[in-house]
Amino acid sequence: MPGSKAALNIIIILVFVGLVGVILPSEYRIERSIEVEAAPGDIYPMLVDLRKWQQWSSWGQRDAAAIYSYDGPDRAIGMRVQWQSEVLGIGSIEISALQFNRKLTYSMQNVTHGIEATGEIRLEAFDNKTRVIWSSHGDVGLNIIDRYKLLTFDDKLGRDLDVGLENIKVLAENNFTAS
């Protein structure tokens, strides 16, 4: 009965994978930072205007054919960008809290990939520089497959945050204007 033994082994492996998946964490928090030789007031305008995110975020660079639409109050709580893209899927970002020249908090949803997250970009002034700290956190719930995906999520999303921060640095240090 080699077939039944193979089937039993497969069942044991699946049960093991399922049990491990259940004990994996469902919550994540990813944070990256960079020092920029610019004042918070030089950086904040490119953060608070979601139309400018395409200029510095890695997501904006990933699919030139993406379709974006904007609604809500301009550069204020409730401003929202929605996108449709072959590469990025369908999703949105909405500003949920602001502290002038200090912090932007947003909620992000990617319907295609089933992701909901809260993000925050903080600006901390020191020695004529600004530390820009970008974080994202969320919870994938009981989805075992998503819990396994979290094992590599820090590298993947962290890379996106790093690219965005590097672009913010270049733009801010080269006198970006939010016209």
C-alpha positions as CSV (number, residue, x, y, z in Angstrom):
1,M,0.0,0.0,0.0
2,P,2.6,2.6,-1.0
3,G,-0.1,4.9,-2.3
4,S,-1.9,5.1,1.0
5,K,1.4,5.7,2.8
6,A,2.2,8.6,0.4
7,A,-1.3,10.0,1.0
8,L,-0.8,9.8,4.8
9,N,2.5,11.6,4.5
10,I,1.0,14.4,2.5
11,I,-1.8,14.7,5.0
12,I,0.7,14.9,7.9
13,I,2.7,17.5,6.0
14,L,-0.4,19.6,5.3
15,V,-1.5,19.4,8.9
16,F,2.0,20.5,10.1
17,V,2.1,23.4,7.6
18,G,-1.4,24.5,8.8
19,L,-0.5,24.3,12.5
20,V,2.7,26.3,11.9
21,G,0.7,28.8,10.0
22,V,-1.7,29.2,12.8
23,I,1.1,30.1,15.3
24,L,2.8,32.5,12.9
25,P,2.2,36.2,13.8
26,S,-0.7,37.9,12.0
27,E,0.5,41.4,12.7
28,Y,3.4,43.2,11.1
29,R,5.2,46.5,11.5
30,I,7.8,47.7,9.1
31,E,9.8,50.9,9.6
32,R,12.6,52.6,7.7
33,S,14.3,56.0,8.1
34,I,16.7,58.3,6.3
35,E,18.5,61.6,7.2
36,V,17.8,64.4,4.8
37,E,19.7,67.7,4.6
38,A,16.6,69.8,4.4
39,A,14.0,71.3,6.8
40,P,10.7,69.5,7.5
41,G,9.0,72.4,5.7
42,D,10.8,71.5,2.5
43,I,9.7,67.8,2.8
44,Y,6.2,68.0,4.1
45,P,4.6,69.5,0.8
46,M,5.6,66.4,-1.2
47,L,4.1,64.1,1.5
48,V,0.8,65.9,2.1
49,D,-0.1,66.2,-1.6
50,L,-0.9,62.6,-2.7
51,R,-0.5,63.8,-6.4
52,K,3.2,64.1,-5.7
53,W,3.7,60.6,-4.4
54,Q,4.1,59.3,-8.0
55,Q,7.3,61.4,-8.2
56,W,9.0,59.7,-5.2
57,S,7.2,56.5,-4.2
58,S,8.5,53.2,-5.7
59,W,4.9,52.4,-6.5
60,G,4.5,55.4,-8.7
61,Q,7.6,54.3,-10.7
62,R,6.6,50.7,-11.1
63,D,3.8,51.2,-13.6
64,A,3.7,54.2,-15.9
65,A,0.3,53.0,-17.3
66,A,-1.4,53.1,-13.9
67,I,-4.6,55.1,-13.8
68,Y,-4.9,57.4,-10.8
69,S,-7.9,59.5,-9.5
70,Y,-8.0,61.9,-6.6
71,D,-10.9,63.0,-4.4
72,G,-11.5,64.6,-1.0
73,P,-10.1,67.9,0.3
74,D,-6.8,68.8,-1.3
75,R,-3.7,68.3,0.9
76,A,-5.9,67.6,3.9
77,I,-7.4,64.8,6.0
78,G,-9.7,62.9,3.7
79,M,-7.6,63.4,0.5
80,R,-7.6,60.1,-1.3
81,V,-5.9,58.6,-4.3
82,Q,-7.3,55.5,-6.0
83,W,-5.4,53.5,-8.6
84,Q,-5.9,50.8,-11.2
85,S,-2.9,49.0,-12.6
86,E,-1.9,45.8,-14.2
87,V,1.2,45.8,-11.9
88,L,-0.1,47.4,-8.7
89,G,-3.7,46.1,-8.7
90,I,-6.6,48.1,-7.5
91,G,-6.2,50.2,-4.3
92,S,-6.3,53.5,-2.5
93,I,-4.5,55.6,0.1
94,E,-6.4,58.1,2.2
95,I,-4.9,60.7,4.6
96,S,-6.3,60.0,8.1
97,A,-4.3,62.4,10.3
98,L,-1.9,65.3,9.8
99,Q,0.5,67.3,12.0
100,F,1.8,70.2,10.0
101,N,5.5,69.7,9.1
102,R,5.7,66.8,11.5
103,K,3.5,63.8,10.5
104,L,1.2,62.2,8.0
105,T,-0.9,59.1,8.8
106,Y,-2.8,57.2,6.0
107,S,-4.8,54.2,5.5
108,M,-4.0,52.0,2.5
109,Q,-6.1,49.3,0.9
110,N,-5.0,47.1,-2.0
111,V,-8.2,45.2,-3.0
112,T,-6.3,43.0,-5.5
113,H,-3.8,41.7,-3.0
114,G,-6.2,41.8,0.0
115,I,-4.0,44.2,2.0
116,E,-5.2,46.8,4.5
117,A,-2.5,48.8,6.3
118,T,-1.9,52.0,8.3
119,G,1.1,54.0,7.3
120,E,2.8,56.9,8.9
121,I,5.6,59.3,7.7
122,R,7.2,61.3,10.5
123,L,9.6,64.3,10.2
124,E,12.0,64.9,13.0
125,A,14.2,68.0,12.8
126,F,17.7,67.9,14.2
127,D,21.0,69.7,13.5
128,N,19.6,71.5,10.3
129,K,18.5,68.1,9.0
130,T,15.4,66.1,9.1
131,R,15.0,62.4,9.9
132,V,12.2,61.0,7.8
133,I,10.7,57.9,9.3
134,W,8.2,55.8,7.3
135,S,6.3,53.0,8.9
136,S,3.5,50.6,7.9
137,H,1.6,48.2,10.0
138,G,-1.3,45.9,9.7
139,D,-2.9,42.5,10.5
140,V,-3.5,39.7,8.0
141,G,-6.0,38.0,10.4
142,L,-6.4,34.3,10.3
143,N,-5.3,33.8,6.7
144,I,-2.5,31.2,7.0
145,I,-1.2,31.9,3.5
146,D,-0.8,35.6,4.3
147,R,0.9,34.7,7.6
148,Y,3.5,32.8,5.6
149,K,3.9,35.8,3.2
150,L,4.7,38.0,6.2
151,L,8.0,36.0,6.6
152,T,9.3,37.9,3.6
153,F,7.2,41.0,3.8
154,D,9.8,43.1,5.7
155,D,12.2,42.7,2.8
156,K,9.6,43.4,0.1
157,L,7.8,46.3,1.6
158,G,11.0,47.6,3.3
159,R,12.6,47.8,-0.1
160,D,9.7,49.9,-1.3
161,L,10.0,52.2,1.7
162,D,13.8,52.6,1.2
163,V,13.3,53.5,-2.4
164,G,10.7,56.1,-1.5
165,L,12.9,57.6,1.2
166,E,15.9,57.8,-1.1
167,N,13.8,59.6,-3.7
168,I,12.4,62.0,-1.0
169,K,16.0,62.7,0.0
170,V,17.1,63.5,-3.6
171,L,14.1,65.7,-4.2
172,A,14.3,67.6,-0.9
173,E,18.0,68.2,-1.2
174,N,17.6,69.5,-4.7
175,N,15.0,72.0,-3.8
176,F,11.8,70.2,-4.8
177,T,8.9,72.6,-5.1
178,A,5.3,71.5,-4.6
179,S,3.7,73.6,-7.3
